[in-house]
Amino acid sequence: MNPDGLYVHFSCACLQVVEYRGSYKIGTASESVNAAYIFSRKDLSRPAIQIPCASKAVVAVRFCPIFFNLKATNSDINQENSQDANAPDDTSEKEITRGITIMKSIIRDRDKAVTYNVNWNADNQLIGSNAAKLASYIGTLVRMHIPITATRWSNKELGSAKDKIWTEILRSFNIEDTTIRKKYILQLAGKRHRGWRTFLTNKYLKDKEKKIVEYDPEYPVKYAIFITEEEWVAFVAQRRDENFKKVSATNRERASNPTYAYKKGRLGYARLEEKILDETKSDATSLPPHVLWKEARVGKDGTVRDDVQHIYDECETLSQSISTVEDQENRSVLSRALNVPEYPGRVRGKGHGCTPTSLYKNPRRRNPSNQEVMETLQALQAQVLQLQKDNERYRCMEKCSSQLKETSEKASINCQNKFPEGISSCQLYLSSPTYRLVGKGKVHNTSGDLLHHRPLPDGHLKVSVDVVLDKDALLPIPDIVSETTFLRDAIGSFVAWPLDLIYIDDDVFAQGSQQLSQKIGSRQKNKRDLPVTSLPKKGAFVPRYQISLETLVDSSDMATAGAIRLLDMEEDIFGYSCTETIGKEDLEHIFRHQELGVGVIHTYIRFLYDNFMRGNDQLSNRFRFVSSSLVNKALICREPDSCREYLVKRFMASSTNNLYLWPYNSGCHWLLLAIDPLKEVVYFLNSIDGEWINYPDMKQLVDTSIKVFRSQRQARVPRTKSSNITWIKVQCPLQRNGIDCGYFVMRFMREIINMNQIEIPITYFDEYKCAHYTRLQLEQIKEELCQYFIEKRLISI
């Protein structure tokens, strides 16, 4: 051992600084100055470091952040120390600046076996009196163990350093050694590392204009215990990279002028929540995100900006209509009000560490494998087929089991719109298992008529059976008096028959229809007459175009599975040019009177445009359509921003009052929205008598789109009315099964355009007011569709 050598023993992997004063020699040089010897990271692997010094040197050793004892072989050192104890203090000029944060108190307490307790809130966020101390200590450990050249916190090469940080924290703080706690602490360490790198960049590498300097910046001697010269050179090169400069400029521009500035400094959302709960002495364990978001933007004077208060009020309104599950699975109330995307793994307005899983207390759902998806799809397809079979089988039984009700006066009035009073010849149809003509007879449309001394069921009329065309046809409602179930056994007697399955002879129907047409004509003197499919003047109603189109399909390549036809949709229809695909299945749905797809609905919209609106400036400027392919339930949930952008763009295309007709598919049901964006009125036409609150995603999209449209056209709306978009539920005709919704929507659009009115009465148009559409009224829509297919030559042999 060198007798003049000074040995330092240490037991932790951290940077150390040795300061000594007096005469000393390193190699052959010798001088009397104040100096510091800096241990490099290479020195940390050695058990001891030897510092040559003179026999009479006064040596003081300081280790960061841990103090160590000094062992020397020179016996004169203790004596020299005692002799220099009374020496005057160094009067050299001292730098009055903030020193390096190394958290000495934590190290001292750890050596005394003192540990700190920390608390966690309901959202697994760090709170309590020691939270800030732990956060600062994490920053110190990050600067010690993580080089500033580390650009990605997720780099696996940092794994050992992260473990050291976690171990050091467990030695001083009482934290459960669990995965969730370690993940939180290391994520916070990652934030501290990014902040450390940003601090060095702003202080040493940028000029007054916040731009990276071109000259070589000075090495930060103050932080030499954390940064080597080699690391500093590499760090400067990283910051001068052109890609980094672009990203930095973009982020700086984005953060330079925030719309809603955060005003709580280093407090953070978690400790802000703790402070509010303590001050209010509330028993609650957490606060809603939008409440914290608002409080974090309250200045020292306690005032709240109007725009911040407006967002808060809108969140309060939305929270009443959006459930917690919807808030979790789609976007939070705060994100909806701010009209910004929700990033995965975070909750806006709750701060670091709060995730959707911790906030909503629901376990993360694993994405199913491809095999599981296919198995689920096959099971669902089997269920759908079984439900369709059960629907046909129990349809008749359901009618038989329905309770008899006295026919209301309103129903009688509705019946008279189709059936003349008195007795009329008619044809009798059944819809199950297929739609077909089964007999002929006479309908008795007299007010208060009874059937076998019992009131008629609601929606039925008394019919006398004269001729039976289908000997196996069952009665819609069995005759409980004569115990008759088959139609062939009811010849010469009276039975109850559904209104939508009774068709009177056309000569009688034409007389009643003429009276209705005269009434409509008196109100449409200034309106364009719309084409109406003509019906045969003699005999029963025959769906001629349906029969013709079905014959064409069977004789063409459309008879094969997978065959399609393409129909061009002009830009004026939906605001963009597109091509609609019509498959054989779509035509089969029309022929068999089954549920309709979007292709059939869009084809009928093209029919309305070609026959009613093309060449008519009044109608084409007044009515517009919204594409169901771009805005439907699936897309609203998956891509709400694109749906909103399309609606806003569609609304901006108009300069005058327009009514936008939007057939909305909720996944298993069609309904119609008629939107007047300028007046901010939405007419809701639902053929199953449902409320718009049952479709919260749709309502939220419409409300948000109208508000964005209002903002883009710079409309001034009183604050009291800023959120009051008017929704009107129209008392439209209602369907009586689970199939007709698509046909009802097509007829709604036809009648709205026919009336040529922007405003739709709450009780619907008097000319078309009825409780239910008859089957004949729906058959007219199907005839128009089939006629349009034939005239457009979409199907050819």
Secondary structure as UniProt FT lines:
FT   TURN            3..4
FT   STRAND          5..9
FT   STRAND          16..26
FT   TURN            27..28
FT   STRAND          29..38
FT   HELIX           41..45
FT   STRAND          48..52
FT   TURN            55..56
FT   STRAND          58..63
FT   STRAND          70..72
FT   HELIX           76..83
FT   TURN            84..86
FT   HELIX           104..111
FT   TURN            112..113
FT   STRAND          116..117
FT   STRAND          119..120
FT   TURN            122..123
FT   STRAND          126..127
FT   TURN            129..130
FT   HELIX           131..145
FT   TURN            148..149
FT   TURN            153..154
FT   HELIX           156..158
FT   HELIX           159..172
FT   STRAND          173..174
FT   HELIX           179..200
FT   HELIX           201..205
FT   TURN            208..209
FT   HELIX           221..223
FT   TURN            224..226
FT   HELIX           229..239
FT   HELIX           242..256
FT   TURN            265..266
FT   HELIX           268..280
FT   HELIX           289..295
FT   TURN            296..297
FT   TURN            300..301
FT   HELIX           306..321
FT   HELIX           324..329
FT   HELIX           333..338
FT   TURN            344..345
FT   TURN            348..350
FT   TURN            352..353
FT   HELIX           356..360
FT   HELIX           370..401
FT   HELIX           409..416
FT   TURN            417..418
FT   STRAND          422..430
FT   STRAND          436..445
FT   TURN            447..448
FT   STRAND          450..451
FT   TURN            452..453
FT   STRAND          454..455
FT   TURN            458..459
FT   STRAND          460..468
FT   TURN            471..472
FT   STRAND          474..479
FT   TURN            480..483
FT   STRAND          484..486
FT   HELIX           487..490
FT   STRAND          494..498
FT   HELIX           499..501
FT   STRAND          502..504
FT   HELIX           506..522
FT   TURN            525..526
FT   HELIX           544..555
FT   HELIX           557..559
FT   TURN            561..562
FT   STRAND          564..569
FT   HELIX           571..574
FT   STRAND          578..583
FT   HELIX           584..591
FT   TURN            592..593
FT   HELIX           598..608
FT   HELIX           609..613
FT   TURN            614..615
FT   HELIX           617..622
FT   STRAND          623..625
FT   TURN            628..630
FT   HELIX           633..638
FT   HELIX           640..652
FT   STRAND          659..665
FT   STRAND          670..676
FT   TURN            677..680
FT   STRAND          681..685
FT   TURN            687..688
FT   HELIX           692..694
FT   HELIX           696..712
FT   TURN            713..714
FT   HELIX           719..721
FT   TURN            722..723
FT   STRAND          726..729
FT   HELIX           741..755
FT   TURN            762..763
FT   HELIX           766..768
FT   HELIX           775..791
FT   TURN            792..793
//
